[in-house]
Structure formats: structure tokens, C-alpha cells
């Protein structure tokens, strides 16, 4: 089983806020911290989707990746390995 990077919804909300690069970084961090508490595959899907949309803030992108790792889902390993080996990040 792998994380579906095309996930666009999350019952707990916060997907739109975290991925919206037009919002101030502090608002996006609040969305991230709300997702951090969820520790579910649905929340992980939102975090995976947010990796590219957080590229405007290295700190926010770091926190997204950190939280994906902290969830500890084996489904996230491929994404984390891709980020580590990519020249893009």
C-alpha cells in the first residue's frame, strides 16, 4: 500500500490552508500543527500533497517532511526516499 499523492480532501480540514501558497506562512503552520495531531493516513495524504506547495518556505517544507516521518507509516517511505534522493529539494 502506498500513499495516494493525488489526495485532495481531508475530513479534518486544513488541506486548503496548508497547500495555499498565497496565505501567510503562520496560517499554513497552524494548519500543519492541526494535521500533526491527527496521525492518520488521511492526514499523511494531505502532508504528501503539501510537499511541493510548501517550497516557498524551507522551514515549512522541513516541518511537513518531519511530520510525515514522525507519523511512522511505512506507506510514506517511498515519498521520503524520493525527497532525500532528489536534486529538487
FIZA-247524 format. One record per residue: x, z, y of N, C-alpha, C, O, CB in turn; residue number from 1. Coordinates in steps of 0.2 Angstrom, whole numbers, plus 2048, in hexadecimal, padded with zeros to 3 digits. Each point is the difference from the previous one (the first is absolute). Glycine has a CB too. Example, Ala and Ser with C-alpha at 12.3 -4.5 7.8 and 13.67 -1.06 7.14 Angstrom:
// residues 2
[pt [842 827 7E4] [7FC 800 806] [804 800 806] [805 803 7FF] [7F2 803 7FB] 1]
[pt [807 7F6 80B] [804 801 806] [7FC 803 805] [803 801 806] [803 7F5 7F7] 2]
***
This chain:
// residues 89
[pt [804 800 7FA] [7FC 800 806] [804 800 806] [805 804 801] [7F2 802 7F9] 1]
[pt [808 7F6 80B] [803 800 806] [7FC 801 806] [7FA 7FF 7FF] [80E 7F9 7FC] 2]
[pt [7FB 80A 80B] [7FC 801 806] [7FE 7F9 802] [804 7FB 801] [802 810 802] 3]
[pt [7F3 7F4 7FF] [7FE 7FA 803] [801 800 808] [7FD 803 803] [7FA 7FC 7F4] 4]
[pt [80E 7FD 80B] [802 800 807] [7FB 7FC 804] [800 801 806] [80C 7FF 7F7] 5]
[pt [7EF 7FD 800] [7FB 7FD 804] [7FA 805 802] [7FB 7FE 803] [808 7F7 7F8] 6]
[pt [7FE 811 803] [7FB 805 801] [7FE 801 808] [805 801 804] [7FF 805 7F2] 7]
[pt [7F6 7FA 80C] [7FF 800 807] [7FB 806 802] [7FE 801 805] [804 7F3 7FB] 8]
[pt [7FB 810 7FB] [7FC 805 801] [802 806 7FD] [803 801 7FB] [7F4 7F7 806] 9]
[pt [807 80E 802] [801 806 7FE] [7FB 805 802] [7FE 800 806] [80E 7FE 7FA] 10]
[pt [7F0 805 7FB] [7FA 804 802] [802 806 805] [7FC 801 804] [800 7FC 7F1] 11]
[pt [80A 805 80B] [802 805 805] [801 7FE 807] [802 804 804] [803 802 7F2] 12]
[pt [7FB 7F3 80B] [801 7FD 806] [808 800 801] [803 800 7FC] [7F2 805 809] 13]
[pt [80D 7FA 802] [807 800 802] [803 7FA 7FE] [806 7FF 803] [7FA 80D 7FC] 14]
[pt [7FD 7EF 7FD] [804 7FA 7FF] [801 7FC 806] [805 7FD 802] [7F6 803 7F3] 15]
[pt [800 7FF 80F] [800 7FC 806] [805 803 805] [804 7FC 803] [7F0 800 7FB] 16]
[pt [80C 80A 803] [804 803 805] [807 800 7FE] [804 7FE 804] [7F3 80A 7FF] 17]
[pt [80B 7F9 7F7] [807 800 7FE] [803 7F9 800] [806 7FF 802] [7F8 80A 7F7] 18]
[pt [7FE 7F2 806] [802 7F9 800] [800 7FC 806] [802 7FB 801] [7FB 805 7F3] 19]
[pt [800 803 811] [7FF 7FD 807] [805 801 805] [801 806 803] [7F3 7FC 7FB] 20]
[pt [811 7F9 802] [806 801 804] [7FE 800 808] [805 801 804] [801 7F9 7F3] 21]
[pt [7F4 805 80B] [7FE 801 807] [7FF 807 802] [800 801 806] [7FB 7F3 7F9] 22]
[pt [804 810 7FC] [7FF 807 802] [806 804 801] [805 7FE 7FE] [7F1 802 7FB] 23]
[pt [80A 805 80B] [806 804 801] [803 803 7FA] [7FC 801 7FB] [800 802 810] 24]
[pt [80A 7FE 7F4] [803 802 7FA] [7FE 807 7FE] [7FF 801 7FA] [80B 7F9 809] 25]
[pt [7F4 80A 802] [7FE 807 7FE] [7F9 800 7FD] [7FE 804 7FB] [808 800 80F] 26]
[pt [7F6 7F7 7F8] [7F9 7FF 7FC] [801 7FE 7F9] [7FD 802 7FB] [7FE 7FB 810] 27]
[pt [80A 7FE 7F4] [801 7FE 7F9] [804 805 7FC] [7FE 801 7FA] [803 7F4 80B] 28]
[pt [803 810 7FE] [802 805 7FC] [7FB 805 7FE] [800 803 7FA] [80A 7FC 80C] 29]
[pt [7F1 802 7FE] [7FA 805 7FE] [7FD 7FD 7FA] [7FE 803 7FC] [800 801 810] 30]
[pt [801 7F5 7F4] [7FC 7FD 7FB] [805 800 7F9] [7FD 802 7FB] [7FD 7F6 80D] 31]
[pt [80C 808 7F9] [805 801 7FA] [7FF 807 7FE] [800 800 7FA] [808 7F7 80B] 32]
[pt [7F8 80E 7FF] [800 807 7FE] [7FA 801 7FC] [7FF 804 7FC] [808 7FF 80D] 33]
[pt [7F3 7FA 7F9] [7FA 801 7FD] [800 7FD 7F9] [7FE 803 7FB] [7FC 7FD 810] 34]
[pt [809 7FA 7F4] [801 7FD 7FA] [805 804 7FB] [7FF 800 7FA] [7FF 7F5 80C] 35]
[pt [807 80E 7FD] [804 804 7FC] [7FD 805 7FC] [802 802 7FB] [807 7FC 80E] 36]
[pt [7F2 805 7FA] [7FC 806 7FC] [7FC 7FD 7FB] [7FE 804 7FB] [802 802 80F] 37]
[pt [7FF 7F4 7F5] [7FB 7FD 7FB] [803 7FF 7F9] [7FD 802 7FB] [7FD 7F8 80E] 38]
[pt [80C 804 7F7] [804 800 7FA] [7FC 7FC 7FA] [7FF 803 7FB] [807 807 808] 39]
[pt [7F7 7F0 7FF] [7FC 7FC 7FB] [803 7F9 800] [804 7FE 804] [7F2 809 7FE] 40]
[pt [808 7F6 7F9] [802 7F9 7FF] [7FD 7FC 806] [804 7FB 803] [7FD 806 7F1] 41]
[pt [7F9 800 80E] [7FD 7FD 806] [804 801 806] [802 7FB 804] [7F3 806 7F7] 42]
[pt [80E 805 806] [804 801 806] [807 7FD 7FF] [802 7FD 805] [7F8 80E 7FD] 43]
[pt [808 7F5 7F8] [807 7FC 7FF] [7FF 7F9 802] [804 7FC 803] [7FF 80C 7F4] 44]
[pt [7F7 7F5 807] [7FF 7F9 802] [800 7FE 807] [803 7FB 803] [7F6 804 7F3] 45]
[pt [804 806 80E] [800 7FF 807] [808 801 803] [802 7FC 804] [7F2 809 7FD] 46]
[pt [80F 800 7FC] [807 800 802] [804 7FA 7FF] [805 7FE 804] [7FA 80E 7FA] 47]
[pt [800 7F1 7FC] [804 7FA 7FE] [7FE 7FA 805] [804 7FD 802] [7FC 807 7F2] 48]
[pt [7FA 7FC 80E] [7FE 7FB 805] [803 801 807] [801 7FB 803] [7F4 804 7F6] 49]
[pt [80C 807 808] [803 802 807] [807 7FF 800] [803 800 806] [7F4 808 7FB] 50]
[pt [80D 7F6 7FA] [807 800 800] [802 7FA 805] [804 802 805] [7FD 802 7EF] 51]
[pt [7FC 7F6 80C] [802 7FB 805] [7FD 801 807] [803 7FE 805] [7FE 7FB 7F1] 52]
[pt [7F9 80A 80A] [7FD 801 807] [803 806 804] [7FE 801 806] [7F8 7FB 7F5] 53]
[pt [80F 808 802] [803 805 803] [807 7FE 802] [804 804 802] [7F5 804 7F8] 54]
[pt [809 7F2 806] [807 7FE 801] [802 801 808] [806 7FF 801] [7F9 7F8 7F5] 55]
[pt [7FC 80A 80E] [802 801 807] [802 807 801] [803 801 806] [7F5 7F7 7FD] 56]
[pt [808 80C 7F9] [802 807 800] [804 802 7FA] [7FD 801 7FB] [7FA 802 80D] 57]
[pt [810 7FD 7F8] [804 802 7FA] [7FE 807 7FE] [800 801 7FA] [809 7F7 80A] 58]
[pt [7F6 80C 800] [7FE 807 7FE] [7F9 800 7FC] [800 803 7FB] [806 802 80F] 59]
[pt [7F5 7F8 7F9] [7FA 7FF 7FC] [800 7FD 7FA] [7FD 802 7FB] [7FE 7FE 810] 60]
[pt [809 7FA 7F4] [801 7FD 7FA] [804 804 7FB] [7FE 800 7FA] [802 7F5 80C] 61]
[pt [805 80F 7FC] [803 805 7FC] [7FB 805 7FD] [800 801 7FA] [80B 7FD 80D] 62]
[pt [7F1 805 7FD] [7FB 805 7FE] [7FB 7FD 7FB] [7FE 803 7FB] [803 802 810] 63]
[pt [7FD 7F4 7F6] [7FC 7FD 7FB] [803 800 7FA] [7FD 801 7FA] [7FD 7F8 80F] 64]
[pt [80C 804 7F7] [804 7FF 7F9] [801 807 7FD] [800 801 7FA] [805 7F5 80A] 65]
[pt [7FD 80F 800] [801 807 7FE] [7FA 803 7FC] [800 802 7FB] [808 800 80E] 66]
[pt [7F2 7FD 7FA] [7FA 802 7FD] [7FE 7FC 7FA] [7FE 803 7FB] [7FE 801 810] 67]
[pt [806 7F6 7F5] [7FE 7FC 7F9] [805 803 7FB] [7FD 801 7FA] [800 7F5 80C] 68]
[pt [809 80C 7FB] [804 803 7FB] [7FE 807 7FE] [800 802 7FB] [809 7F7 80A] 69]
[pt [7F5 80B 800] [7FD 807 7FF] [7FA 800 7FC] [7FF 805 7FC] [806 7FE 80E] 70]
[pt [7F7 7F8 7F6] [7FA 7FF 7FC] [802 800 7F8] [7FD 803 7FC] [7FD 7F7 80D] 71]
[pt [80C 803 7F6] [802 800 7F9] [7FD 7FC 7FB] [800 801 7FA] [803 80A 808] 72]
[pt [7F9 7F0 800] [7FD 7FB 7FC] [804 7FB 7FD] [804 7FD 804] [7F2 805 803] 73]
[pt [80B 7FD 7F3] [804 7FB 7FD] [7FE 7F9 802] [804 7FC 800] [7FE 80C 7F6] 74]
[pt [7F8 7F8 80C] [7FD 7F9 802] [804 7FE 807] [800 7FA 802] [7F5 808 7F8] 75]
[pt [80E 803 809] [803 7FE 807] [807 7FE 7FF] [803 7FE 805] [7F5 80A 800] 76]
[pt [80B 7F9 7F5] [807 7FF 7FF] [802 7F9 802] [805 7FF 803] [7FB 809 7F4] 77]
[pt [7FC 7F3 807] [802 7F9 802] [800 7FF 807] [805 7FC 802] [7F6 800 7F3] 78]
[pt [801 806 80F] [800 800 807] [806 803 803] [803 7FD 804] [7F0 802 7FC] 79]
[pt [80E 807 7FE] [806 804 803] [807 7FC 7FE] [804 800 804] [7F5 80B 7FB] 80]
[pt [807 7F2 7FB] [806 7FD 7FE] [801 7F9 804] [805 7FF 802] [7FA 806 7F3] 81]
[pt [7FB 7F8 80D] [800 7FA 804] [803 801 807] [804 7FC 803] [7F2 800 7F6] 82]
[pt [808 80A 809] [802 802 807] [807 801 800] [804 7FE 805] [7F1 807 7FE] 83]
[pt [80D 7FF 7F8] [807 802 800] [805 7FA 800] [805 800 803] [7F8 80B 7F7] 84]
[pt [801 7F0 802] [804 7FA 7FE] [7FF 7FB 805] [804 7FB 800] [7FC 808 7F5] 85]
[pt [7FC 7FD 810] [7FE 7FB 805] [805 800 806] [801 806 802] [7F3 7FA 7FA] 86]
[pt [80D 7FB 807] [804 7FF 806] [7FB 801 806] [802 801 806] [807 7F8 7F5] 87]
[pt [7F1 807 803] [7FB 800 806] [7FF 807 803] [7FE 800 806] [7FC 7F7 7F4] 88]
[pt [807 80E 802] [7FF 807 802] [806 803 802] [800 806 803] [7F7 7FB 7F6] 89]
***
